[in-house]
């Protein structure tokens, strides 16, 4: 009888010790998760700027979209994880080229975006592959195509992106021709030839808190 009692007491002690050790381990894991640094994209820190080109001398015309809507921005344990799969949409109505005459933006809206399909928004999803290369699955003119981007990280939380968009990939050459016709005189260079280029340089920045 005493042997049975001793065994029971021993089992209780072992069980109690095991439970305490399991709790310590669980608390340790919980503390590690709680203390691990996280990164979340700050929506109102995101900027989207572009440079379009006119004349055969390829004169740059700079502009930006003042509004960027982000979807599914979540806290992650790295900057890349926080951006990978992040979805965004840009209202075309937020176009701004800082034109003193205030005639350029309406022309772009009417004769460029206005002749495309589904042009209320430009939308996309960030993609990062194992080689740490970045691209955006970008939707414009009802077409989704891949836009390769280069990126750099500063101070661990500021990220800059750059890339060149060939509008032919988005079946937008008719829109380019439409804009060139509307701006024929303004897009003439010293050679007298009117030209609107079908490539646009893209620059973007964002901050992760």
N, C-alpha and C positions, 0 to 999 in steps of 0.2 A: 504493500500500500504506500509506504514511504517512497519507494522507488518511482511509483506512478506520479506521486505528488511532485517529486523533484523534477521529473521529466516535464511535467506540465508547467512548472515554474520556469524551467529552462527555455521551453518553447515561447513562453510569454516574454521573457527577457530578449530572446533573439528577435522575435517579431517586433517588439518595441524599438530595439536598436535599428532594425532594418527600415522601419517606418520613418525614424528620425533621419537616417542617412538619405532616404529617398526624398524627404522633404527638403533637406539641405541642398541636394543636387538640383531639385526643381527650383528652389529659390535662387540658386546660382545661375541656372539657365535663364530664369526670368530676369535677373539683374543684368545679365549679359545682353539680352534682347533690348531691355529698357535703356541701357547705356550705349548701345550701338548707334553710331552717327547715321542720320537719315538725310535724304535729299528729296525736295519737292519743288517742282517748277512753280515759280511765281508768275501768275498769268499776266498781271499788268506790267511786268518787267520785260515782256517779249516785244521785240521790234522786228518788222519786216520791211526792208528797203530794197529798191531795185534800180538798175540803170538800163534804160532802153537806148537804142542808137538810131540816129538819122544821118543823112547825107553819105556820099561815098567815102568821105573822110572819117566816117564812124564817130560822129560827135555824140557824146553821152547826154542823155536827158534823165536826171535823177528823180525819184519819187518814192513814196512809201504808202503803206496801208496802216492807218492809225488804230485799227481795231483788230485784235486777234482773239478768237474764242478757243479755249482749250477744253478738251473732254478727257475724262478718265485720268486726270493728274493725281498720282498717288505717291505717298512717301516710300522711298526705296533706299537700299543701303549703298547705292553708288549713283553717280551722276548719269551714267549710261543706262542703268536699269530704270531710272526715273524718266528717261526720255524714250527709251525703246517701247514702241507701241503707242506712244502718245498721239492722240488725234487732235486736229485743229481745223478751224474754218475761219476764213477771212471774208468779211462782207465787202463786196466790190464797191459799195457806196462809201467805204472809208478811204478810197483813193485820194491821195494828196500829192501834188507835184510842185507846190509853192510857186505857181505861175502868177506873176504880177497882174497879167491881163485877165485872169480868171476865165480864160476861154479854153485852155488846154484840157483840163479835167473833164468838162462836159463833152468835148470831142472824143476823148478816149472812151468815155462811158458809152457814147452813142455809136461811134463808128468802129470801135474795136470790140469791147465787151458786148455791145448791143447786137452784134451780128453772130454771136456765138450761141450755143445751146446751154441751157442751165447755168446762167451766169450770175445768179444772185450771190453765190459764194465760190471761192476757191477753197478746196479742202484737201487734207492730206494726213498721212500717218508716217511718223518717224520709224526708220528701221536701222538697226545696228547688227552687223554680222560678226562672226567669230574673228575675223581679221581686223576688227575695230574700224571697219569702213561704215560710212553713214550714207543713207539715201532716204528719199521721201517718195512715198507712193502718192503722187499728186494728181488730183482730179480737176480738170479745166475743160470747158467746152464739151462736157459730157464724156470726156475721155480720161481714163486713169493710166498714167505712165510713170516710169521710174526716173527720178531726178537725183543723180549722184551728187553728194555734198562733201566738202572737206570741213573739218571742224577742229577747234582748238579749245582747251580748257585753261582758264586763268584763275589763280587763287582757289582752285578746287570747286568753284561754284559758278563762275561766269563762263558761259559757252558761246562761242561765235561760229557761225556757219557761213559758207560761201559755195556758190555753184553757178553754172551757166545753163540756162533753160533754152533749148531749141524748140521754138513753137511748132515746128513741123511735127514733132512727136505727139502733139495734142490736136493735130488737124486744124491748126489755127492760121494757116497761110492766107486763107480768104479774109480773115479779120485783119491781118497785116496789110494786105492789099487795099482793103477798105479804108483803113486809117491813112495809108499813104496817099490815096486819092483825095481824101478830105483835107489833108495837110500838104498837098502837092507843092505849093510855093514855099512853104515854111521848111520843107525837107529837101530843098535844092541846095547843093553845095556850090563851090566855086566853079565846078565844071558844068553847072546848069542842069545836072541830073538829079531828079527827085528819088530818094531812096529811104525806105524804112526797113531796118534789119530785122531778121526773124529770130535773133538771139537776144536774151535778156539776162544780165548778170543779177544774181540774187544774193543778198546779204541779210543775215538774221542774227539776233543776239537774244539770250535769255539768262535769267539768274535763278539759281536753285537755293532755297532757304534751308 
